[in-house]
């Protein structure tokens, strides 16, 4: 899947991380992957009191613009983890 | 994105409110066309005898409509009792915690939550003790519905089933516990060090792997008249463009034919380029087929190497 075609220029990893940090203040974001497929781990207190669905929606809405259309830079999110920071950290 | 298609939304609403469990996926329950859809099917198959699926690949309008309807950008999407549950990651987490079984109203259940008996060899116990970094570290065993096994140190999670063996505490999620009875954990030394070997009695026997077949190899096998069945996992639209004589479409009827086929028969899977068919071939291995082949390069290779009268697309 490393030949996923896209018209996107630049680092997709950075674009994903920056978009999430822009939408969720203070979020710690780790992105790995390539070729249209990415794994994302987001740690943020914004997920406190939210269910998995709501938490993942927050992240997906932040990167929606990168997932739109047939030649989107993000073809698939192979794994998305939304974590709350450890208590007292 | 283009504006919502009211008809498709009405169809979706009708479907999810009249059926208990609906999975919007790529491909069918019998032949998932994407790994994420396949994972969710594997999880649901472990919990439910029957549920409804909608193949978004068969209907591009539905693919866009369901993303709008759920306000969720990816496929698969699971609905239970008219409510959107989530995508692959969420279904996996809910399955692990046991919440999915509760949501589906199935008892995952009485037998699964009873701790299974595990066997730990002395060598394995020694290796675990040596690998432990802190006294509080606890071992977790995960056996996926496809019987992929993982063993690692982890903290407790809700719904865990806890098993003791040789003084070692092993945690299992409820889904794993339902498959783990009699599992034996050993430590084997190899040239490259050592590793854990996990044998699970519930795992169906399988061939070592899917074997690759070239287009020319398939031609020769057919010419030799050796009995084999070719299953074509592509869509009807693709088959209309190009096909191999005698290949059986792996739709619902084709899946029933596959199910009825002797497990020792030679079965060949094909698609456009050999990627989707490999997923179906791996699934056949898990069902107990032992002589499983994948047409490498798919119908495209067939067209370029064997029969140029077959159209390329």
HADDOCK unambig.tbl for C-alpha pairs under 7 A between the chains (distance, minus, plus):
assign (segid A and resid 52 and name CA) (segid B and resid 90 and name CA) 6.65 0.50 0.50
assign (segid A and resid 53 and name CA) (segid B and resid 86 and name CA) 6.11 0.50 0.50
assign (segid A and resid 79 and name CA) (segid B and resid 89 and name CA) 6.40 0.50 0.50
assign (segid A and resid 80 and name CA) (segid B and resid 89 and name CA) 6.55 0.50 0.50
